[in-house]
Each structure stands twice: as structure tokens, then as C-alpha cells.
Amino acid sequence: MEKRVLLSIFLAFLVLYAWQALFVKPVPKVTPGAAETAALGAPANAAPASVTAQSSEQPPAPPKAPASEALVAESAERDIRVETRDVIAIFTNRGARLKSWRLKHYLDQQKQPQELVVSQLASQPLPFTLRTPSDATTETLNSALFTVSGERVEAAESSSIDLRFEYSDRGGLHAVKEFHLEPSSYLVTFRATVAEGDRAVTPTILWGPGVGDLGELSRYVTKAEGLSFASGGKVSRLAPSDIAKQSVYDGTFAFVGVDDNYFMAVALSPGPSKVTFQPVSIPPPAGSKDEPRVLVAYSIEPQQAGAIKFFAGPKDFDVLAGIGTDVTRAINFGMFAVLVVPLLRSLKWVNNYVGNYGWAIMILTIMINALMFPLRHKSVVSMRKMQEIQPEVKAIQDRYSKLKNTDPAKANMNKEMMALYRDKGVNPASGCVPMLLTFPLIFAFYALLSTAIELRGAPFIWWIHDLSSRDPYYVTPILMGISQMWQQRIAPQTGVDPAQQKMMMLMPIVFTFMFVSAPSGVALYWLISNLWAIGQQYATNYIIGPPKVRAVRPPGSSKVKHVGVGKTEAAARES
């Protein structure tokens, strides 16, 4: 039994580590300085594009002028800035494209509104770039200076914004691009109408590399991926390595686009469409030893004309739920999502009272462990019973230790063990089953703390300024390791195998190194859980009292014959 308990604990920890390995895919390394490839539209097996940020000393070459004389156009390039309660958007009239999309309620590493458009990359398209079967038309659409109507100088925090861009030339090309922004949301409804003479064209819509959350991310945080979900199916998350194998997908999607751990830019219900993904490598700054960052760009080719709604914003559960229940599946809560959502709501509820997510994590951890107190208490009591009968278990094992596993007499050992468990009222599974029942809740809370955008940039106390980033001084991981070692030392020792005991004593060290790069909110949760378990162990020991020590007769001693002594003296010696 003691082997099963230890093996169950070890496998549970192994599941936690494997869960991270399966659901948090590493970004493949891309050699800096690789040859640039064409922007979206590369073949399915194309390698990641390597792009270089434009230097301020070498401005980009000016776009080529349209081949035909413009009839409806502006004479100079300019930016159009609009602002709602949630976003600050900047459009350019050159190609009528999105140049900047900043989130007012989420800050980057420089404490500025988070930018979701990577616009400083050479040879990469801005969002809402159009592509048509004709290269000449595509070039004209993205270099022409559109006229603009509907722009506002003041921020529109109580009414919607409608921008209309229009261009036409003597060659018969006529294009209208319309953008509708709600006063309080991260949605933009886009409609493109393109005609060459009297022939309507349905263009492909490109969204360049995104999303641009380029701050410090631990290896426990999901990097940029392609994202798609077809109603009735399951969410597909495409790492750059997956896109290298297949980059083009057809279907009717509930949402499709790109995301990372905290933000996403997706098209909502675009209808039957063909979507192409492409990984884009961003070299580190000159002189930096950092590895290249890999983002993902995508294009969507709708099969029918019409307006498409795009979402570019945070993966906040309540925000996404306001759009539709299917959209909330973009948040990767893992296999225990059914438990994560109530935990997330509970965490936000506690935070409403304490105003600090660090304290909210501690309070919610204590509440969860209090609910699990009966299960853990029962588990400890069962393990104590197993500990008390270990000498008798060991005696049975020693009697059969010289027999091979193939020997039929070996089966008698299991019979004697089961008879011992029955006589002492011990259930071999009662020690580990209650403990294993708590693991889904533990994993769910762990998944919550690794994905919840509420913790991004949330400070705790003193040196912890961001609960979604690693502890800069490794204080919480080290304390977590010490507390876990303490917890193991005071737990009932139901096993006698020294090798198993050494393996279990190594687990705190392994976990300490695992949590060094984990979000500090996760390390804080695990530390508080360990401290609670230590306190509960002492409380249980006080309630059930010290373990009973049983003296066991050495194996085979009852068969020893005593010559020259009476029956009474022989019996005394045997006892």
C-alpha cells in the first residue's frame, strides 16, 4: 500500500509537469538574419518569415503611386486618431489601414497603453490590408491615399464612431472601406467594397503580425499562436511549428485569428472562409542576447461579401462572455475549465473586497483548503493506520522475500496482506483516494493563475510588482520548496523503502526549480497551500494522538525449539 500511495503522489506531480509540457508549447528557435519571405500568402510549407525592424536612420521607401490617375483621393498621407472608452486607434489614409490599436486599461512594460499592432516591421502588412487576385490592384489599394469621412477630434466615449474611406481612379478601380467602432468595446466592424469597372471583387483581408504583447513572459505563459474555432468542434491552437506543417485552413469559423496568453485579434463569425497563418520572426535589439520572438500573422478570404466583426483586445472572461459564450473558449483553461470559471469568479469577488489580487489569492487558497479539510483529514488518518501496521506488513514481506515473483507460493503473501488489512480495519486505497480527489481543484486553480489576465501587471507587496511574472528575487519559490520539504517530513511515513523516501525528498527541490520561472501568483498559491497543509497536519496529529507502536515477533521465531527448559520458561522466551 505504501508504494501505491507514494507512486500516486509522484504521478500526480508528474501529471502537473506533463500538463505544462503539453499545453504550453515552446516557441521554436528561428535563426536571426534568415532571408525574408513574402508576407501572407506563402505556401503551406513555407518557413517562418524573418523580418527586421526599420531603423529610424533609414526610413522606408515611399510606396509606389497608383498607376491610374486618382479621381477620389487625398493629396497627402495623414493619420486619423479615434478614441473610445477602451481603445485608442490610429488609422492611416494610405490604404485605409489600421496603424495602431492601444488598450487604455492594459499597460505595457513602459506603463503605456498596450499596443496590439506591430507596425514597425518591414515588408509586413498592417491590419486591414487587402489582397486581390490582381497584383496591380493589390498594390494600388494599399498605396492609394483614401479620402476620409466621419473622423472626430474629440474622444467618443458615449457614441459609436463610423469611419468611411473611399478611393477611385480613371482605371475603373473603386474601393470603399468602412469601420464601425462601439463606444465601449474592443470590437470593430469592417466592410470592404472593391470594384474593377462593373465587376465586384471580394478581397482577402490581412492582419499583420500580432498580437504585440512583447513584454517579459515566463515559459509557463502561452506565446503567440494561430487560433480557430468552428461551432460544434474544439478550439485549435496552432504553434509556429504546427503552421510550418499546414498553414491554410477552410471552414465556417465561430472565430479565427491569432492570440497569446492574454490578448487576441480574431474575426468573429466571418462565414465560410479560407484562413492562412504565417509565423513571423522578430529579431532581438542589436547587442541583445535574447532569442528572436515569433508572432503569427493571418489573412482571411471570405467566400461572400459583407461586413465582418473583429475583436482585438484582452482575453477577459467577462468581456468575451458579453460577445458570446463560444468566444470564451479562446481562453485556454485546460481540461478543468468547468472548475476554473467558478474559481475565477470567486477570485474576482474576493478582490472586490480586498483590492489586491495577491491577498485575494491567499484568501481564496485558504477557503479552498478549508473546504478540502475533511478529505485531507481522512487521508491522513488512513495513512496513520497504515503506518501503525507497517511492522506487520514488513514481517509478511520478509517471510516471502526469498521467493521469486513467478513462484505460486508468492500469492500467499497478498492473501496474508489482505487478511491483515481486514483484521485491522484498514482500506489500502483510503489514504490516497481522498487526496487524489483534491487534485482536479488544485490543477484548476493552477490553470486559472497561469491564464487570468486579471493578474497581468497586478502588484502584491514589496518586491512583487506583477503577479503574472516570475518573482525577481526567487523568494516565493524558495519558501515554497522549504515548506514542501517541511510538509513531507511531518507527514505519516507509510513506506519503508529508502529509495522511495529519497525520491520523495527530491520533489521539493524539483518543484523549486520548476517554480523559479513560474508566475509569482502561482508560487504564492502553492506556498500558502503548503503552509495550510503543515498546519492541518499538526492539527490532525493532535486530534488522533501519537502513532501506536506495535512490537512484531521476528519471522520464524515461533518455530525455534528450546531444549532443556520447561514449557513455562519456553513460552516466556517466545513472548
N, C-alpha and C positions, 0 to 999 in steps of 0.2 A: 504493500500500500504506500509506504513512504516513497518508493521510487516513482509511483504514479503521481503523487502529489507534486514532487519536485519536477517531474517531467511536464506536468500540466502548467506549472508556473513558468518554466523555461519556454515552453511552446507559446504561452500567451505573450511573453515578451518578444518572442521571435515573430509572432503574428504582427505585433506593433511595428517592428522594424521592417518586415516584409510589406506591410501596408504602405509605408512611406516609399519604399522602393518601387512599388507597383503604381501608385497614384501620383507620385511626384517624379516626373520624368526629367532626367538631366538634359541640359542643353548641349547638343553635340558641338565639339570644338570645330571652329572654322578657321582656316589659315588666313591671317591678315594679309592683305595685299593681293588676294586672288583676283583673277580677271573679272571685270564687271560683266554682268549678263544683262540682257534686256529686261525691262520692267515687266509687270504682269503679262501673262500670255505665253510664257515659256512652256516648252513641252513638259509632259507629266513627270519625266525622269530628270528634269533639269536640276542642277546643283544649286545651293543657296547663292543668291546674288551677293556680291561683296560691294558695298557702297562706301564712299568716303565723304565725310562732312566737308562742305565747301569752306575754304579758308576766307577769312574776312579780307585778306590782302589780294585775293584773286576772285573777283565777282564772277557769277555765272554768265555764260554767253547769253545775250539777249535772244528771246525767241524769234523765230522767223515770222515775218509778216504774212498775212493771208495772201494767197495767190491772186484772188479776185478783189476788185475794189469794193470796200465796205459801203453799204447803204445805211445800216443801222448799227452804229458803234460809237465808242467814245475815242477821244484823241489821245488820252494819256492813261497810263496804268495807275490805279489807286486802290486803297483798301477800304472796305466797308465794315465798320465795327458795330456790332449789336450786343446788347446785354440784357439778360433776363435775371430773375432772382437766383438762378442756379449756374448759369454759364456766361462766359464772355467769348463771343465768337467773332472772328475776323475773316471776312471773305475778300478775295481779290477779283477785280473785274476782268483780269486776264484769264480767260477760260471759265469765268464764273465758278470758281472752286473755293473750297474751304481751306484757309491758310492757318487758322489757329482755333482750338476748341479747349478753353480752360474752364476747369471746375472750381467755382468760387468757394465751395465748402470743403475742399480737399486740397491740402498743400503738399508741395514737393519738398525736397531736401533743403532748398533755399527759402522755405516758408512762403513761397509764391503759389498762386492758384495752379493746380496740377494741369499740365498740358497733355492732351491726348493725341495731338497731331505732330508727327515727326516731319518737319518741313525743311530742315537744313541739309537734306541728303541729296547728292547729285543723282541724276537720272532716275529718280523715283517719283511717282505721281502723287499729287495732292488728292485728298478725298474729293469725290465727285468729278474726277477727271473722266472724260468719256472716250470710248473707243468704238469705231465703226469698221465695217469691212474695208473701207477705203482709207489708205494711209494718208492721202492728201486731205480728206475730210477730217480725219482724226487730228492731224496737225493744225488745221485751221481752227477747229473747235476749241483746242486747248491753248492757242496762242492769241486768239482774237480778243479785242477789248470790248466786252459787252456793255451795253447801256444798263443802268440800274434804276429801279423804281421801288419805292416802299421803304427806303432807308430812313433811320431815325438818328437824331443826335443824342437824345436823352435815353436813359435806361428804361426799358419797357417791363416793369415789374407787375403790372396789373392787366395787361392786354397782350394778345398774340402779335407776332411780327411776321409780315409777309414780304419777302424779297423776290423781285422779278428781274431776271437778267435776259437780255434779248440781243441777238446779232443776226444780220442778214447781209448778203453781198450780191454782186451782179452775176455771180456764177449760179445763182439759184439756191444757195445754201441758206436756210433759215433755221435758227435754233432759239429755243426759249427754255430757260432753267428756272424753276420756281422752288423756293424754300419757305416752309412754314414752321415757325418756332412757337411753342406754347410759352406762356409767361412763367410757368413753374414746372419744368420737367427737363429731362435730358434727351428729349425727342426732337427730331427734325424730319418733317415730311418733304420728300423730294420728288419732283416731277420733271422729266426732260422730254421735250418735244423737238425732234430733229426732222427736217425735210430737205431733200435734194430735188429741187423743182417741185413737181407734184407727187413725188414718191416719199412716203413716210419711212423713216429709219428708226429701228429700235436699238439704241446703243447699249454697249456694255458699260457698267458703272464701276470705276476703280476706287478702291480705298487703299492708300499707300501704307507704308509700314506702321503698325500700331500693335497694341497701344503703347504710348510712350512713357510708361512709368519706369524711368531709368535709375531710380534710387537704389539704395542698398537692399538686396534681397538675400535671405538665407537659402540654403539648399532645400529647406523644408517648404519653400514657397514656390508655387507653380509659376513657371516662366511663360513667355508668350506662346500661344498655341492657336491653331485653327479650331473653330467651334461651329458645330452644326447640330440641329435637332429637327427631325421630322416627326410630326404628330403621330402618336401611336408607337414610336420607336424608342430608341435610347440616345442620349447625348453622345456625340462623337467628339473626342478631344484629340486633335492631331498635332503632335510634336513635330518640329522641323524634320526629324528623321523619318517620320511617317509620311510627310509631304514629299520627301525626296522619292519615295516609292510610288505614291499616287497623289497627284495634285488637283485633278479635275473630278468634280462630283456633280451628278444630276439628281434633281428631286424637287419635291414640294416641301419646303422647309418652314417650320414654325419660327425659327430664327437661324441665322447663319452669319458668320463673321470671324472676328479674332478677339482674343481675351488674354488676360494674365490673371494673377491671383486676385486682384482687387478691382480691375476695370475691364470693360469690354466695349467693342464697337461692332454692332451687328445690324443686319437688315431684318425687319420683323415681317413675317408672312409675305414674302415677295412673290408668292405664286410659283408655278413651275419655272425653274431656273437652272442654269449651269454655273457653278461656282469654281473658281480657280484660286488655289492658295500658292503662295511662294514665300519661302524663308528669305530674310534679308539680313546679312551680317553687318553690324556696325562696329568698325574698328575702335579700339580704345583711344583716348587722347595721346598725343605724342609724348613719349617718355614714360607712359604708364605701363605697369606690368599686368594690368587686368586683362582678362581674356575678352575677345570680341563678344558683344551682345548680339543675340539673334532675335529679331522681331519677325512678325509674319504679316505680309500684305495679302489682300484678296481682291478679286473682281467678281461681279455678279452680272450675269447676262440673262435678264428676264425674257421669257418666251412671249410675253404680251405687254403692250404699252400700258402705262398707268402710274399712279403715284405709289411710292414705296416709303414706308416709315423706317427711319434709322434711329437706333439708340446708341449713344456714346456717353457713357457715364459709369457710376460706381455699381459694383455688384452687391448692392444693399438689398437684403431680402424684402423689406417693406416697399422699397422703390420698385423693384421688379414685380412684386405681387400686385402693385397698382396697375401694371401694364397687362398682366395675365399670369395665371398660375403656371403655365408651361414655361414662362420666361425665368421663373425662379430656379429651374433646373440647370441654368447656366452656372450656378454656384456649386462647386464640387464638394459636397458634404460627405461623399463617400458612401459606403454600404449601410451606414447607420443614420441616413438622412432623416428617417422618421423620428429619431430621438433628438437630432441636432436642432431642429426647428423649435421645439418647446424649450430646449436649453437656451437657445439664442434669445427667445422672448423673455425668458426668466432673467438672463444676464442683463438685458436692457432695462427690465423692470427694476432690478436691484440698483442699477446705475442711476436711474432716475432719482433715487433717494440719497445715494452716497456721492454722486457726482464725480466718481473716479473709477475707471474700469479696473484698475489694479485691485482696489478694495472690493469692487464688485465680484471679481474672480475669486478672491479669498472667501467672501461671504457665501457665494454660491457653492464653492467647493465644500465648505463646512456643512451647508444644508444638504448637499447630495450625500456626503459621507454619513450624516446623521440618519438619512433615510435608509442607508445600507447597513446601519449598525447591527440590526438583528441578524442579517445574513452573515456578516463577518464574525459576529459573536458565536453563532452556531458553528461556523467553520473552525474557529479557534478551539471551541470546546471539543469538537470531534478530533482535531489534531492532538489535543491534550490526552484524550483517551488512547489514541494510537501511540502516543509517546509512552504512556504508562505500561502498555503491554509489549513494548519493543524488546525487553529482555526475553520474554517468552517466544516472541516471533524469531528472535535471533537463535534461541535454543533449537527451535524446529528447523530452521535453515541449516544450522551446523550439523544436525543429525543426517541431513541429506546432501551435505556439501560435496562429498566424495563421489556421488553418483552422477553419471552423465545425463544430459537432458533427454537422451534417447532411451534411457532406462525406464521400463514400465513402472518400477517402484517409485520413480520421481513424482508420479501423480499423487502418491500418498501424502506428499508434503502439502500440496494445495488443499487436500481434504482436511488435514490437521489444521491448516491455517484458517479455513472457513469455519471449522468447528470451534476454534479459539475465538474468532470474531463473534460467533453466535453465542457462546457461553458468556463472553464479557459484554455483550450488547453493543458492539462496535460495528458501524457500517463503513466499509472501506472507502466508499465514494462520498460519504457525508462531509469529509474535510475539504475536498476540492470542488465539489459541485456548487455549494453556496458561493464560494469565491469566484468561480468561473461565471456565475450568473451576473456578477457586477461588472464584468469586462465590457459588454456592449455599451453600458453607460459611460465607462471610463474612455473608451475609444471615441464615442460620440462627442464627449466634451473636448477631447484632444483635437478632433477634426474641426470642431467649432472654433477653437482658439487659433487654429492654423489658417482659417479661411475668412473669418469675420472681418469685414472692412472697418467695423467699429473700433477695432484695436489698432488700426493703422494710424500712427502718429499720436496715439493716446499715451500720455505720460502717467507714471505711477508716483514714485517718490525718489528724491535724491538723484542717483546716477541713472535711473531708468527713465529715459525720455520718450521711448517708443516701445510699447508692448508687443508690437509686431516684428521688431528687430531683436537681434541677439543681445544678451547682456554684455555691455562693453568691457566690464571688468570680471566677467565669469563668476560673479558672486553667487547668483541663484543656482547655476548648475553644480557648483562645488558643494553648496549647502544641501542641495537635493541628493547628491551622491553620499554625503556623510549621513544624512537622515535615513537613506535607504539601507546603508550598512548597519546603522543602529537598529533599525526595524528588524532586519534579518537576525541579528544577534539575540534579540529578546523573544523571537517567535519560537513556538514549540518545535523541538528538533525531533522529527519523526523518522529521520533516516540515519543510518549508521555507516553508510558508505562514504569514506573520506573523500573519494574522487568527486562524488556528487556535492558534498559540502563545499569543496574548493571551487567547483564550478559556480555554485550559487553565490559564493562570496566575491566572485569576479564580476557578477552582474552589476553591482553599483558602480564599479569602475567603467564598465562598458557604457552604462547609461549616462554617466557623467560626460564622457567624450561625445556621445550622441547629442546631448543637450547643449553642448558648447555653442553650436551654431543654430540651435533652435530658437524660435521667438521667445523672448523673455516671459511673455504671458503664459506660455506652455510650461516653462521651467517653474514659474511661480505656482501654477496649479499643481504640478507634481510634488513640489516641496510641501505645500500645505496638506496635500493628501497623505504624504508620508508622516508628517507631524501628527495628523489626526490618527493614523494607524498606530503610531507609537503610543499615543495617549490611550487609545482604545485597548491596546494590548495590555498595558498596565492595569486598566480598569477591569478587564476580563480576568487577569491573573488574580486580582484582589477578590473578585466575586467568586471564582471557582476554587481559590486556595492553591497551595503549592501542590506539585505533582506527587502522587503516591509512588513510593519506591518499593518494587517487589523483588525479593531475592529468588532467583531461579536455580534449581538444582542442576549442576553440570550434566551434560548429556552422558548417559551410560552409567551414572553413579549408582543408580538403583540396582544394577547388576553386579556390583562388587561384593564378593564374598568375604566375610570376616571370620577367620579361623581362630579358635581358642577363646572366644568370648561368648558370653551369654546373649540370649535374644534381646534382653532389655538394653544391654550396652551396645549391641549391634544396631538396634533401632535408633538409639541416641546418636550414634555416629552418622547414620544415614540421614538423620534430620538436620 
